[in-house]
């Protein structure tokens, strides 16, 4: 018995081989995606830290550009 005598067997073997290749391809995308996300997340975190370090401090509501001394008491 040869494979040429059973073309359907050859087709099934080819289909099984293709399915095996697809399964391997489905498992192979995870390291690529997650391996690329780790440096990207790190770069975003470093950028956020740098942004927080160089931005202007928030203005206080009571500060009107005075000399930095104690606040004036409210007038009666």
CHARMM internal coordinates of N, CA and C (Angstrom, degrees):
IC EDIT
DIST 1 N 1 CA 1.4453
DIST 1 CA 1 C 1.5287
ANGL 1 N 1 CA 1 C 108.18
DIST 1 C 2 N 1.3037
ANGL 1 CA 1 C 2 N 117.31
DIHE 1 N 1 CA 1 C 2 N 129.44
DIST 2 N 2 CA 1.4532
ANGL 1 C 2 N 2 CA 122.42
DIHE 1 CA 1 C 2 N 2 CA 179.74
DIST 2 CA 2 C 1.5165
ANGL 2 N 2 CA 2 C 109.17
DIHE 1 C 2 N 2 CA 2 C -119.47
DIST 2 C 3 N 1.3152
ANGL 2 CA 2 C 3 N 115.21
DIHE 2 N 2 CA 2 C 3 N 166.53
DIST 3 N 3 CA 1.4689
ANGL 2 C 3 N 3 CA 119.54
DIHE 2 CA 2 C 3 N 3 CA 178.46
DIST 3 CA 3 C 1.5191
ANGL 3 N 3 CA 3 C 111.29
DIHE 2 C 3 N 3 CA 3 C -68.65
DIST 3 C 4 N 1.3305
ANGL 3 CA 3 C 4 N 116.18
DIHE 3 N 3 CA 3 C 4 N -27.81
DIST 4 N 4 CA 1.4647
ANGL 3 C 4 N 4 CA 119.11
DIHE 3 CA 3 C 4 N 4 CA 178.84
DIST 4 CA 4 C 1.5184
ANGL 4 N 4 CA 4 C 110.99
DIHE 3 C 4 N 4 CA 4 C -66.09
DIST 4 C 5 N 1.3219
ANGL 4 CA 4 C 5 N 117.56
DIHE 4 N 4 CA 4 C 5 N -26.76
DIST 5 N 5 CA 1.4616
ANGL 4 C 5 N 5 CA 120.68
DIHE 4 CA 4 C 5 N 5 CA 179.80
DIST 5 CA 5 C 1.5194
ANGL 5 N 5 CA 5 C 111.16
DIHE 4 C 5 N 5 CA 5 C -73.40
DIST 5 C 6 N 1.3210
ANGL 5 CA 5 C 6 N 117.64
DIHE 5 N 5 CA 5 C 6 N -22.48
DIST 6 N 6 CA 1.4637
ANGL 5 C 6 N 6 CA 121.68
DIHE 5 CA 5 C 6 N 6 CA -179.09
DIST 6 CA 6 C 1.5284
ANGL 6 N 6 CA 6 C 110.16
DIHE 5 C 6 N 6 CA 6 C -126.88
DIST 6 C 7 N 1.3261
ANGL 6 CA 6 C 7 N 117.26
DIHE 6 N 6 CA 6 C 7 N 83.35
DIST 7 N 7 CA 1.4626
ANGL 6 C 7 N 7 CA 119.69
DIHE 6 CA 6 C 7 N 7 CA -178.28
DIST 7 CA 7 C 1.5319
ANGL 7 N 7 CA 7 C 111.96
DIHE 6 C 7 N 7 CA 7 C -63.78
DIST 7 C 8 N 1.3493
ANGL 7 CA 7 C 8 N 116.84
DIHE 7 N 7 CA 7 C 8 N -28.25
DIST 8 N 8 CA 1.4589
ANGL 7 C 8 N 8 CA 117.68
DIHE 7 CA 7 C 8 N 8 CA -179.99
DIST 8 CA 8 C 1.5352
ANGL 8 N 8 CA 8 C 110.54
DIHE 7 C 8 N 8 CA 8 C -68.55
DIST 8 C 9 N 1.3252
ANGL 8 CA 8 C 9 N 117.09
DIHE 8 N 8 CA 8 C 9 N -32.61
DIST 9 N 9 CA 1.4645
ANGL 8 C 9 N 9 CA 120.30
DIHE 8 CA 8 C 9 N 9 CA 177.04
DIST 9 CA 9 C 1.5270
ANGL 9 N 9 CA 9 C 110.07
DIHE 8 C 9 N 9 CA 9 C -65.29
DIST 9 C 10 N 1.3158
ANGL 9 CA 9 C 10 N 116.47
DIHE 9 N 9 CA 9 C 10 N -41.08
DIST 10 N 10 CA 1.4604
ANGL 9 C 10 N 10 CA 120.81
DIHE 9 CA 9 C 10 N 10 CA 178.09
DIST 10 CA 10 C 1.5271
ANGL 10 N 10 CA 10 C 110.18
DIHE 9 C 10 N 10 CA 10 C -63.79
DIST 10 C 11 N 1.3253
ANGL 10 CA 10 C 11 N 116.82
DIHE 10 N 10 CA 10 C 11 N -39.83
DIST 11 N 11 CA 1.4669
ANGL 10 C 11 N 11 CA 120.23
DIHE 10 CA 10 C 11 N 11 CA 178.42
DIST 11 CA 11 C 1.5304
ANGL 11 N 11 CA 11 C 110.56
DIHE 10 C 11 N 11 CA 11 C -65.70
DIST 11 C 12 N 1.3093
ANGL 11 CA 11 C 12 N 117.35
DIHE 11 N 11 CA 11 C 12 N -40.01
DIST 12 N 12 CA 1.4615
ANGL 11 C 12 N 12 CA 120.57
DIHE 11 CA 11 C 12 N 12 CA 178.46
DIST 12 CA 12 C 1.5188
ANGL 12 N 12 CA 12 C 111.54
DIHE 11 C 12 N 12 CA 12 C -65.66
DIST 12 C 13 N 1.3276
ANGL 12 CA 12 C 13 N 116.75
DIHE 12 N 12 CA 12 C 13 N -39.62
DIST 13 N 13 CA 1.4609
ANGL 12 C 13 N 13 CA 119.80
DIHE 12 CA 12 C 13 N 13 CA 177.46
DIST 13 CA 13 C 1.5303
ANGL 13 N 13 CA 13 C 111.27
DIHE 12 C 13 N 13 CA 13 C -65.14
DIST 13 C 14 N 1.3243
ANGL 13 CA 13 C 14 N 115.93
DIHE 13 N 13 CA 13 C 14 N -40.24
DIST 14 N 14 CA 1.4659
ANGL 13 C 14 N 14 CA 119.57
DIHE 13 CA 13 C 14 N 14 CA 178.09
DIST 14 CA 14 C 1.5229
ANGL 14 N 14 CA 14 C 110.50
DIHE 13 C 14 N 14 CA 14 C -65.16
DIST 14 C 15 N 1.3259
ANGL 14 CA 14 C 15 N 117.47
DIHE 14 N 14 CA 14 C 15 N -40.16
DIST 15 N 15 CA 1.4608
ANGL 14 C 15 N 15 CA 121.62
DIHE 14 CA 14 C 15 N 15 CA 178.50
DIST 15 CA 15 C 1.5341
ANGL 15 N 15 CA 15 C 110.73
DIHE 14 C 15 N 15 CA 15 C -65.68
DIST 15 C 16 N 1.3318
ANGL 15 CA 15 C 16 N 117.10
DIHE 15 N 15 CA 15 C 16 N -40.72
DIST 16 N 16 CA 1.4612
ANGL 15 C 16 N 16 CA 121.05
DIHE 15 CA 15 C 16 N 16 CA 177.91
DIST 16 CA 16 C 1.5234
ANGL 16 N 16 CA 16 C 110.53
DIHE 15 C 16 N 16 CA 16 C -64.26
DIST 16 C 17 N 1.3177
ANGL 16 CA 16 C 17 N 117.04
DIHE 16 N 16 CA 16 C 17 N -38.91
DIST 17 N 17 CA 1.4563
ANGL 16 C 17 N 17 CA 121.14
DIHE 16 CA 16 C 17 N 17 CA 178.02
DIST 17 CA 17 C 1.5277
ANGL 17 N 17 CA 17 C 110.35
DIHE 16 C 17 N 17 CA 17 C -65.30
DIST 17 C 18 N 1.3136
ANGL 17 CA 17 C 18 N 117.35
DIHE 17 N 17 CA 17 C 18 N -42.45
DIST 18 N 18 CA 1.4584
ANGL 17 C 18 N 18 CA 121.88
DIHE 17 CA 17 C 18 N 18 CA 178.07
DIST 18 CA 18 C 1.5265
ANGL 18 N 18 CA 18 C 110.52
DIHE 17 C 18 N 18 CA 18 C -63.84
DIST 18 C 19 N 1.3198
ANGL 18 CA 18 C 19 N 117.38
DIHE 18 N 18 CA 18 C 19 N -41.04
DIST 19 N 19 CA 1.4618
ANGL 18 C 19 N 19 CA 120.87
DIHE 18 CA 18 C 19 N 19 CA 178.52
DIST 19 CA 19 C 1.5237
ANGL 19 N 19 CA 19 C 110.72
DIHE 18 C 19 N 19 CA 19 C -63.60
DIST 19 C 20 N 1.3093
ANGL 19 CA 19 C 20 N 116.95
DIHE 19 N 19 CA 19 C 20 N -38.54
DIST 20 N 20 CA 1.4621
ANGL 19 C 20 N 20 CA 120.64
DIHE 19 CA 19 C 20 N 20 CA 178.28
DIST 20 CA 20 C 1.5198
ANGL 20 N 20 CA 20 C 110.67
DIHE 19 C 20 N 20 CA 20 C -64.83
DIST 20 C 21 N 1.3100
ANGL 20 CA 20 C 21 N 117.62
DIHE 20 N 20 CA 20 C 21 N -39.99
DIST 21 N 21 CA 1.4672
ANGL 20 C 21 N 21 CA 121.53
DIHE 20 CA 20 C 21 N 21 CA 178.16
DIST 21 CA 21 C 1.5278
ANGL 21 N 21 CA 21 C 109.63
DIHE 20 C 21 N 21 CA 21 C -65.05
DIST 21 C 22 N 1.3328
ANGL 21 CA 21 C 22 N 117.94
DIHE 21 N 21 CA 21 C 22 N -41.51
DIST 22 N 22 CA 1.4662
ANGL 21 C 22 N 22 CA 120.83
DIHE 21 CA 21 C 22 N 22 CA -179.86
DIST 22 CA 22 C 1.5183
ANGL 22 N 22 CA 22 C 111.41
DIHE 21 C 22 N 22 CA 22 C -65.92
DIST 22 C 23 N 1.3198
ANGL 22 CA 22 C 23 N 117.55
DIHE 22 N 22 CA 22 C 23 N -38.84
DIST 23 N 23 CA 1.4614
ANGL 22 C 23 N 23 CA 119.92
DIHE 22 CA 22 C 23 N 23 CA 178.42
DIST 23 CA 23 C 1.5180
ANGL 23 N 23 CA 23 C 110.07
DIHE 22 C 23 N 23 CA 23 C -63.79
DIST 23 C 24 N 1.3044
ANGL 23 CA 23 C 24 N 117.36
DIHE 23 N 23 CA 23 C 24 N -42.40
DIST 24 N 24 CA 1.4649
ANGL 23 C 24 N 24 CA 120.15
DIHE 23 CA 23 C 24 N 24 CA 177.92
DIST 24 CA 24 C 1.5278
ANGL 24 N 24 CA 24 C 110.47
DIHE 23 C 24 N 24 CA 24 C -64.40
DIST 24 C 25 N 1.3104
ANGL 24 CA 24 C 25 N 117.48
DIHE 24 N 24 CA 24 C 25 N -37.26
DIST 25 N 25 CA 1.4587
ANGL 24 C 25 N 25 CA 120.52
DIHE 24 CA 24 C 25 N 25 CA 179.65
DIST 25 CA 25 C 1.5232
ANGL 25 N 25 CA 25 C 110.93
DIHE 24 C 25 N 25 CA 25 C -68.83
DIST 25 C 26 N 1.3244
ANGL 25 CA 25 C 26 N 117.97
DIHE 25 N 25 CA 25 C 26 N -35.39
DIST 26 N 26 CA 1.4555
ANGL 25 C 26 N 26 CA 119.82
DIHE 25 CA 25 C 26 N 26 CA 178.56
DIST 26 CA 26 C 1.5170
ANGL 26 N 26 CA 26 C 111.15
DIHE 25 C 26 N 26 CA 26 C -67.76
DIST 26 C 27 N 1.3168
ANGL 26 CA 26 C 27 N 117.91
DIHE 26 N 26 CA 26 C 27 N -33.73
DIST 27 N 27 CA 1.4530
ANGL 26 C 27 N 27 CA 120.54
DIHE 26 CA 26 C 27 N 27 CA 179.66
DIST 27 CA 27 C 1.5194
ANGL 27 N 27 CA 27 C 111.36
DIHE 26 C 27 N 27 CA 27 C -78.74
DIST 27 C 28 N 1.3125
ANGL 27 CA 27 C 28 N 118.72
DIHE 27 N 27 CA 27 C 28 N -19.71
DIST 28 N 28 CA 1.4558
ANGL 27 C 28 N 28 CA 121.34
DIHE 27 CA 27 C 28 N 28 CA -174.03
DIST 28 CA 28 C 1.5241
ANGL 28 N 28 CA 28 C 113.45
DIHE 27 C 28 N 28 CA 28 C -82.62
DIST 28 C 29 N 1.3203
ANGL 28 CA 28 C 29 N 119.94
DIHE 28 N 28 CA 28 C 29 N -14.96
DIST 29 N 29 CA 1.4648
ANGL 28 C 29 N 29 CA 119.86
DIHE 28 CA 28 C 29 N 29 CA -177.22
DIST 29 CA 29 C 1.5229
ANGL 29 N 29 CA 29 C 112.26
DIHE 28 C 29 N 29 CA 29 C -77.33
DIST 29 C 30 N 1.3298
ANGL 29 CA 29 C 30 N 118.37
DIHE 29 N 29 CA 29 C 30 N -23.84
DIST 30 N 30 CA 1.4610
ANGL 29 C 30 N 30 CA 120.21
DIHE 29 CA 29 C 30 N 30 CA -175.84
DIST 30 CA 30 C 1.5308
ANGL 30 N 30 CA 30 C 113.16
DIHE 29 C 30 N 30 CA 30 C -62.78
DIST 30 C 31 N 1.3270
ANGL 30 CA 30 C 31 N 119.77
DIHE 30 N 30 CA 30 C 31 N -48.33
DIST 31 N 31 CA 1.4682
ANGL 30 C 31 N 31 CA 117.75
DIHE 30 CA 30 C 31 N 31 CA 179.07
DIST 31 CA 31 C 1.5236
ANGL 31 N 31 CA 31 C 112.84
DIHE 30 C 31 N 31 CA 31 C -63.36
DIST 31 C 32 N 1.3005
ANGL 31 CA 31 C 32 N 116.92
DIHE 31 N 31 CA 31 C 32 N -32.40
DIST 32 N 32 CA 1.4645
ANGL 31 C 32 N 32 CA 119.65
DIHE 31 CA 31 C 32 N 32 CA -179.25
DIST 32 CA 32 C 1.5192
ANGL 32 N 32 CA 32 C 110.10
DIHE 31 C 32 N 32 CA 32 C -67.99
DIST 32 C 33 N 1.3240
ANGL 32 CA 32 C 33 N 117.30
DIHE 32 N 32 CA 32 C 33 N -47.42
DIST 33 N 33 CA 1.4633
ANGL 32 C 33 N 33 CA 120.71
DIHE 32 CA 32 C 33 N 33 CA -178.72
DIST 33 CA 33 C 1.5268
ANGL 33 N 33 CA 33 C 110.80
DIHE 32 C 33 N 33 CA 33 C -66.92
DIST 33 C 34 N 1.3308
ANGL 33 CA 33 C 34 N 117.18
DIHE 33 N 33 CA 33 C 34 N -52.54
DIST 34 N 34 CA 1.4568
ANGL 33 C 34 N 34 CA 119.53
DIHE 33 CA 33 C 34 N 34 CA -176.21
DIST 34 CA 34 C 1.5249
ANGL 34 N 34 CA 34 C 111.64
DIHE 33 C 34 N 34 CA 34 C -71.87
DIST 34 C 35 N 1.3086
ANGL 34 CA 34 C 35 N 117.96
DIHE 34 N 34 CA 34 C 35 N -30.35
DIST 35 N 35 CA 1.4582
ANGL 34 C 35 N 35 CA 120.43
DIHE 34 CA 34 C 35 N 35 CA 176.05
DIST 35 CA 35 C 1.5100
ANGL 35 N 35 CA 35 C 111.90
DIHE 34 C 35 N 35 CA 35 C -67.55
DIST 35 C 36 N 1.3222
ANGL 35 CA 35 C 36 N 117.20
DIHE 35 N 35 CA 35 C 36 N -30.89
DIST 36 N 36 CA 1.4620
ANGL 35 C 36 N 36 CA 120.66
DIHE 35 CA 35 C 36 N 36 CA 176.45
DIST 36 CA 36 C 1.5103
ANGL 36 N 36 CA 36 C 112.81
DIHE 35 C 36 N 36 CA 36 C -83.00
DIST 36 C 37 N 1.3267
ANGL 36 CA 36 C 37 N 117.58
DIHE 36 N 36 CA 36 C 37 N -23.42
DIST 37 N 37 CA 1.4631
ANGL 36 C 37 N 37 CA 120.08
DIHE 36 CA 36 C 37 N 37 CA -178.84
DIST 37 CA 37 C 1.5246
ANGL 37 N 37 CA 37 C 112.02
DIHE 36 C 37 N 37 CA 37 C -76.27
DIST 37 C 38 N 1.3278
ANGL 37 CA 37 C 38 N 117.28
DIHE 37 N 37 CA 37 C 38 N -30.81
DIST 38 N 38 CA 1.4656
ANGL 37 C 38 N 38 CA 119.62
DIHE 37 CA 37 C 38 N 38 CA -177.12
DIST 38 CA 38 C 1.5370
ANGL 38 N 38 CA 38 C 110.87
DIHE 37 C 38 N 38 CA 38 C -64.21
DIST 38 C 39 N 1.3368
ANGL 38 CA 38 C 39 N 120.47
DIHE 38 N 38 CA 38 C 39 N -49.61
DIST 39 N 39 CA 1.4721
ANGL 38 C 39 N 39 CA 118.72
DIHE 38 CA 38 C 39 N 39 CA 177.13
DIST 39 CA 39 C 1.5271
ANGL 39 N 39 CA 39 C 112.53
DIHE 38 C 39 N 39 CA 39 C -65.79
DIST 39 C 40 N 1.3254
ANGL 39 CA 39 C 40 N 117.56
DIHE 39 N 39 CA 39 C 40 N -34.05
DIST 40 N 40 CA 1.4631
ANGL 39 C 40 N 40 CA 119.55
DIHE 39 CA 39 C 40 N 40 CA 179.23
DIST 40 CA 40 C 1.5247
ANGL 40 N 40 CA 40 C 110.47
DIHE 39 C 40 N 40 CA 40 C -66.55
DIST 40 C 41 N 1.3198
ANGL 40 CA 40 C 41 N 117.59
DIHE 40 N 40 CA 40 C 41 N -42.86
DIST 41 N 41 CA 1.4673
ANGL 40 C 41 N 41 CA 120.53
DIHE 40 CA 40 C 41 N 41 CA 178.02
DIST 41 CA 41 C 1.5249
ANGL 41 N 41 CA 41 C 110.24
DIHE 40 C 41 N 41 CA 41 C -64.83
DIST 41 C 42 N 1.3163
ANGL 41 CA 41 C 42 N 117.72
DIHE 41 N 41 CA 41 C 42 N -38.54
DIST 42 N 42 CA 1.4594
ANGL 41 C 42 N 42 CA 120.44
DIHE 41 CA 41 C 42 N 42 CA 177.46
DIST 42 CA 42 C 1.5241
ANGL 42 N 42 CA 42 C 111.84
DIHE 41 C 42 N 42 CA 42 C -65.01
DIST 42 C 43 N 1.3231
ANGL 42 CA 42 C 43 N 116.85
DIHE 42 N 42 CA 42 C 43 N -40.71
DIST 43 N 43 CA 1.4623
ANGL 42 C 43 N 43 CA 120.30
DIHE 42 CA 42 C 43 N 43 CA 178.72
DIST 43 CA 43 C 1.5231
ANGL 43 N 43 CA 43 C 110.71
DIHE 42 C 43 N 43 CA 43 C -65.30
DIST 43 C 44 N 1.3320
ANGL 43 CA 43 C 44 N 117.03
DIHE 43 N 43 CA 43 C 44 N -39.49
DIST 44 N 44 CA 1.4624
ANGL 43 C 44 N 44 CA 119.78
DIHE 43 CA 43 C 44 N 44 CA 176.85
DIST 44 CA 44 C 1.5274
ANGL 44 N 44 CA 44 C 111.30
DIHE 43 C 44 N 44 CA 44 C -64.70
DIST 44 C 45 N 1.3199
ANGL 44 CA 44 C 45 N 117.00
DIHE 44 N 44 CA 44 C 45 N -40.68
DIST 45 N 45 CA 1.4640
ANGL 44 C 45 N 45 CA 120.35
DIHE 44 CA 44 C 45 N 45 CA 178.94
DIST 45 CA 45 C 1.5304
ANGL 45 N 45 CA 45 C 110.84
DIHE 44 C 45 N 45 CA 45 C -64.14
DIST 45 C 46 N 1.3261
ANGL 45 CA 45 C 46 N 117.66
DIHE 45 N 45 CA 45 C 46 N -43.01
DIST 46 N 46 CA 1.4647
ANGL 45 C 46 N 46 CA 120.93
DIHE 45 CA 45 C 46 N 46 CA 178.42
DIST 46 CA 46 C 1.5260
ANGL 46 N 46 CA 46 C 109.98
DIHE 45 C 46 N 46 CA 46 C -64.50
DIST 46 C 47 N 1.3144
ANGL 46 CA 46 C 47 N 117.33
DIHE 46 N 46 CA 46 C 47 N -41.86
DIST 47 N 47 CA 1.4656
ANGL 46 C 47 N 47 CA 120.55
DIHE 46 CA 46 C 47 N 47 CA 177.25
DIST 47 CA 47 C 1.5157
ANGL 47 N 47 CA 47 C 112.26
DIHE 46 C 47 N 47 CA 47 C -61.45
DIST 47 C 48 N 1.3253
ANGL 47 CA 47 C 48 N 117.11
DIHE 47 N 47 CA 47 C 48 N -39.85
DIST 48 N 48 CA 1.4624
ANGL 47 C 48 N 48 CA 120.91
DIHE 47 CA 47 C 48 N 48 CA 179.11
DIST 48 CA 48 C 1.5256
ANGL 48 N 48 CA 48 C 110.67
DIHE 47 C 48 N 48 CA 48 C -66.09
DIST 48 C 49 N 1.3390
ANGL 48 CA 48 C 49 N 116.98
DIHE 48 N 48 CA 48 C 49 N -41.45
DIST 49 N 49 CA 1.4642
ANGL 48 C 49 N 49 CA 120.11
DIHE 48 CA 48 C 49 N 49 CA 178.70
DIST 49 CA 49 C 1.5268
ANGL 49 N 49 CA 49 C 110.35
DIHE 48 C 49 N 49 CA 49 C -63.75
DIST 49 C 50 N 1.3185
ANGL 49 CA 49 C 50 N 117.46
DIHE 49 N 49 CA 49 C 50 N -42.59
DIST 50 N 50 CA 1.4655
ANGL 49 C 50 N 50 CA 120.68
DIHE 49 CA 49 C 50 N 50 CA 178.56
DIST 50 CA 50 C 1.5230
ANGL 50 N 50 CA 50 C 110.16
DIHE 49 C 50 N 50 CA 50 C -64.40
DIST 50 C 51 N 1.3309
ANGL 50 CA 50 C 51 N 117.49
DIHE 50 N 50 CA 50 C 51 N -41.97
DIST 51 N 51 CA 1.4627
ANGL 50 C 51 N 51 CA 121.22
DIHE 50 CA 50 C 51 N 51 CA 178.75
DIST 51 CA 51 C 1.5280
ANGL 51 N 51 CA 51 C 110.72
DIHE 50 C 51 N 51 CA 51 C -60.46
DIST 51 C 52 N 1.3346
ANGL 51 CA 51 C 52 N 116.18
DIHE 51 N 51 CA 51 C 52 N -44.12
DIST 52 N 52 CA 1.4673
ANGL 51 C 52 N 52 CA 119.56
DIHE 51 CA 51 C 52 N 52 CA 179.89
DIST 52 CA 52 C 1.5271
ANGL 52 N 52 CA 52 C 110.94
DIHE 51 C 52 N 52 CA 52 C -66.31
DIST 52 C 53 N 1.3174
ANGL 52 CA 52 C 53 N 118.17
DIHE 52 N 52 CA 52 C 53 N -31.55
DIST 53 N 53 CA 1.4590
ANGL 52 C 53 N 53 CA 121.31
DIHE 52 CA 52 C 53 N 53 CA -177.21
DIST 53 CA 53 C 1.5239
ANGL 53 N 53 CA 53 C 112.35
DIHE 52 C 53 N 53 CA 53 C -74.89
DIST 53 C 54 N 1.3201
ANGL 53 CA 53 C 54 N 119.11
DIHE 53 N 53 CA 53 C 54 N -31.38
DIST 54 N 54 CA 1.4646
ANGL 53 C 54 N 54 CA 120.43
DIHE 53 CA 53 C 54 N 54 CA -173.96
DIST 54 CA 54 C 1.5237
ANGL 54 N 54 CA 54 C 113.94
DIHE 53 C 54 N 54 CA 54 C -104.11
DIST 54 C 55 N 1.3144
ANGL 54 CA 54 C 55 N 118.39
DIHE 54 N 54 CA 54 C 55 N -3.65
DIST 55 N 55 CA 1.4609
ANGL 54 C 55 N 55 CA 118.02
DIHE 54 CA 54 C 55 N 55 CA -178.16
DIST 55 CA 55 C 1.5206
ANGL 55 N 55 CA 55 C 110.84
DIHE 54 C 55 N 55 CA 55 C -76.73
DIST 55 C 56 N 1.3200
ANGL 55 CA 55 C 56 N 116.53
DIHE 55 N 55 CA 55 C 56 N 162.19
DIST 56 N 56 CA 1.4536
ANGL 55 C 56 N 56 CA 122.76
DIHE 55 CA 55 C 56 N 56 CA 179.24
DIST 56 CA 56 C 1.5181
ANGL 56 N 56 CA 56 C 110.04
DIHE 55 C 56 N 56 CA 56 C -69.49
DIST 56 C 57 N 1.3347
ANGL 56 CA 56 C 57 N 117.60
DIHE 56 N 56 CA 56 C 57 N 142.59
DIST 57 N 57 CA 1.4621
ANGL 56 C 57 N 57 CA 118.42
DIHE 56 CA 56 C 57 N 57 CA 176.20
DIST 57 CA 57 C 1.5270
ANGL 57 N 57 CA 57 C 110.10
DIHE 56 C 57 N 57 CA 57 C -68.79
DIST 57 C 58 N 1.3101
ANGL 57 CA 57 C 58 N 117.43
DIHE 57 N 57 CA 57 C 58 N 150.99
DIST 58 N 58 CA 1.4624
ANGL 57 C 58 N 58 CA 118.57
DIHE 57 CA 57 C 58 N 58 CA -179.43
DIST 58 CA 58 C 1.5316
ANGL 58 N 58 CA 58 C 110.92
DIHE 57 C 58 N 58 CA 58 C -67.88
DIST 58 C 59 N 1.3069
ANGL 58 CA 58 C 59 N 115.96
DIHE 58 N 58 CA 58 C 59 N 142.85
DIST 59 N 59 CA 1.4632
ANGL 58 C 59 N 59 CA 121.57
DIHE 58 CA 58 C 59 N 59 CA 178.96
DIST 59 CA 59 C 1.5167
ANGL 59 N 59 CA 59 C 109.44
DIHE 58 C 59 N 59 CA 59 C -76.78
DIST 59 C 60 N 1.3225
ANGL 59 CA 59 C 60 N 115.49
DIHE 59 N 59 CA 59 C 60 N 138.18
DIST 60 N 60 CA 1.4568
ANGL 59 C 60 N 60 CA 119.31
DIHE 59 CA 59 C 60 N 60 CA 175.95
DIST 60 CA 60 C 1.5152
ANGL 60 N 60 CA 60 C 108.88
DIHE 59 C 60 N 60 CA 60 C -84.35
DIST 60 C 61 N 1.3178
ANGL 60 CA 60 C 61 N 116.19
DIHE 60 N 60 CA 60 C 61 N 149.67
DIST 61 N 61 CA 1.4626
ANGL 60 C 61 N 61 CA 120.05
DIHE 60 CA 60 C 61 N 61 CA -177.58
DIST 61 CA 61 C 1.5206
ANGL 61 N 61 CA 61 C 111.83
DIHE 60 C 61 N 61 CA 61 C -67.51
DIST 61 C 62 N 1.3288
ANGL 61 CA 61 C 62 N 119.05
DIHE 61 N 61 CA 61 C 62 N -36.02
DIST 62 N 62 CA 1.4572
ANGL 61 C 62 N 62 CA 121.81
DIHE 61 CA 61 C 62 N 62 CA -177.14
DIST 62 CA 62 C 1.5098
ANGL 62 N 62 CA 62 C 113.37
DIHE 61 C 62 N 62 CA 62 C -78.92
DIST 62 C 63 N 1.3045
ANGL 62 CA 62 C 63 N 118.72
DIHE 62 N 62 CA 62 C 63 N -14.72
DIST 63 N 63 CA 1.4549
ANGL 62 C 63 N 63 CA 122.29
DIHE 62 CA 62 C 63 N 63 CA -177.25
DIST 63 CA 63 C 1.5183
ANGL 63 N 63 CA 63 C 109.87
DIHE 62 C 63 N 63 CA 63 C -84.84
DIST 63 C 64 N 1.3429
ANGL 63 CA 63 C 64 N 115.30
DIHE 63 N 63 CA 63 C 64 N 114.27
DIST 64 N 64 CA 1.4661
ANGL 63 C 64 N 64 CA 119.99
DIHE 63 CA 63 C 64 N 64 CA 179.83
DIST 64 CA 64 C 1.5219
ANGL 64 N 64 CA 64 C 111.14
DIHE 63 C 64 N 64 CA 64 C -111.96
DIST 64 C 65 N 1.3240
ANGL 64 CA 64 C 65 N 117.50
DIHE 64 N 64 CA 64 C 65 N 26.39
DIST 65 N 65 CA 1.4549
ANGL 64 C 65 N 65 CA 119.89
DIHE 64 CA 64 C 65 N 65 CA 178.71
DIST 65 CA 65 C 1.5094
ANGL 65 N 65 CA 65 C 111.83
DIHE 64 C 65 N 65 CA 65 C 86.05
DIST 65 C 66 N 1.3219
ANGL 65 CA 65 C 66 N 118.11
DIHE 65 N 65 CA 65 C 66 N 28.55
DIST 66 N 66 CA 1.4629
ANGL 65 C 66 N 66 CA 121.37
DIHE 65 CA 65 C 66 N 66 CA -179.74
DIST 66 CA 66 C 1.5102
ANGL 66 N 66 CA 66 C 111.46
DIHE 65 C 66 N 66 CA 66 C -74.97
DIST 66 C 67 N 1.3333
ANGL 66 CA 66 C 67 N 114.77
DIHE 66 N 66 CA 66 C 67 N -166.02
DIST 67 N 67 CA 1.4615
ANGL 66 C 67 N 67 CA 120.62
DIHE 66 CA 66 C 67 N 67 CA -176.77
DIST 67 CA 67 C 1.5214
ANGL 67 N 67 CA 67 C 113.25
DIHE 66 C 67 N 67 CA 67 C -85.21
DIST 67 C 68 N 1.3130
ANGL 67 CA 67 C 68 N 118.30
DIHE 67 N 67 CA 67 C 68 N 1.81
DIST 68 N 68 CA 1.4630
ANGL 67 C 68 N 68 CA 121.66
DIHE 67 CA 67 C 68 N 68 CA 178.73
DIST 68 CA 68 C 1.5089
ANGL 68 N 68 CA 68 C 112.55
DIHE 67 C 68 N 68 CA 68 C 90.12
DIST 68 C 69 N 1.3229
ANGL 68 CA 68 C 69 N 118.24
DIHE 68 N 68 CA 68 C 69 N 4.40
DIST 69 N 69 CA 1.4528
ANGL 68 C 69 N 69 CA 121.19
DIHE 68 CA 68 C 69 N 69 CA 179.40
DIST 69 CA 69 C 1.5187
ANGL 69 N 69 CA 69 C 110.50
DIHE 68 C 69 N 69 CA 69 C -80.09
DIST 69 C 70 N 1.3249
ANGL 69 CA 69 C 70 N 114.95
DIHE 69 N 69 CA 69 C 70 N -170.09
DIST 70 N 70 CA 1.4690
ANGL 69 C 70 N 70 CA 118.32
DIHE 69 CA 69 C 70 N 70 CA 179.02
DIST 70 CA 70 C 1.5197
ANGL 70 N 70 CA 70 C 111.32
DIHE 69 C 70 N 70 CA 70 C -68.00
DIST 70 C 71 N 1.3282
ANGL 70 CA 70 C 71 N 116.71
DIHE 70 N 70 CA 70 C 71 N 151.75
DIST 71 N 71 CA 1.4653
ANGL 70 C 71 N 71 CA 118.54
DIHE 70 CA 70 C 71 N 71 CA -179.34
DIST 71 CA 71 C 1.5322
ANGL 71 N 71 CA 71 C 111.35
DIHE 70 C 71 N 71 CA 71 C -66.23
DIST 71 C 72 N 1.3135
ANGL 71 CA 71 C 72 N 115.94
DIHE 71 N 71 CA 71 C 72 N 149.01
DIST 72 N 72 CA 1.4598
ANGL 71 C 72 N 72 CA 121.25
DIHE 71 CA 71 C 72 N 72 CA 179.69
DIST 72 CA 72 C 1.5252
ANGL 72 N 72 CA 72 C 109.03
DIHE 71 C 72 N 72 CA 72 C -73.88
DIST 72 C 73 N 1.3255
ANGL 72 CA 72 C 73 N 116.11
DIHE 72 N 72 CA 72 C 73 N 142.97
DIST 73 N 73 CA 1.4813
ANGL 72 C 73 N 73 CA 117.71
DIHE 72 CA 72 C 73 N 73 CA 177.75
DIST 73 CA 73 C 1.5213
ANGL 73 N 73 CA 73 C 109.97
DIHE 72 C 73 N 73 CA 73 C -68.66
DIST 73 C 74 N 1.3127
ANGL 73 CA 73 C 74 N 116.57
DIHE 73 N 73 CA 73 C 74 N 149.71
DIST 74 N 74 CA 1.4720
ANGL 73 C 74 N 74 CA 118.53
DIHE 73 CA 73 C 74 N 74 CA 179.46
DIST 74 CA 74 C 1.5198
ANGL 74 N 74 CA 74 C 111.31
DIHE 73 C 74 N 74 CA 74 C -65.88
DIST 74 C 75 N 1.2887
ANGL 74 CA 74 C 75 N 117.12
DIHE 74 N 74 CA 74 C 75 N 145.11
DIST 75 N 75 CA 1.4696
ANGL 74 C 75 N 75 CA 121.64
DIHE 74 CA 74 C 75 N 75 CA 179.45
DIST 75 CA 75 C 1.5235
ANGL 75 N 75 CA 75 C 109.25
DIHE 74 C 75 N 75 CA 75 C -78.73
DIST 75 C 76 N 1.3616
ANGL 75 CA 75 C 76 N 116.35
DIHE 75 N 75 CA 75 C 76 N 141.32
DIST 76 N 76 CA 1.4842
ANGL 75 C 76 N 76 CA 119.41
DIHE 75 CA 75 C 76 N 76 CA -178.21
DIST 76 CA 76 C 1.4919
ANGL 76 N 76 CA 76 C 114.03
DIHE 75 C 76 N 76 CA 76 C -72.77
END
COOR INIT
IC SEED 1 N 1 CA 1 C
IC BUILD
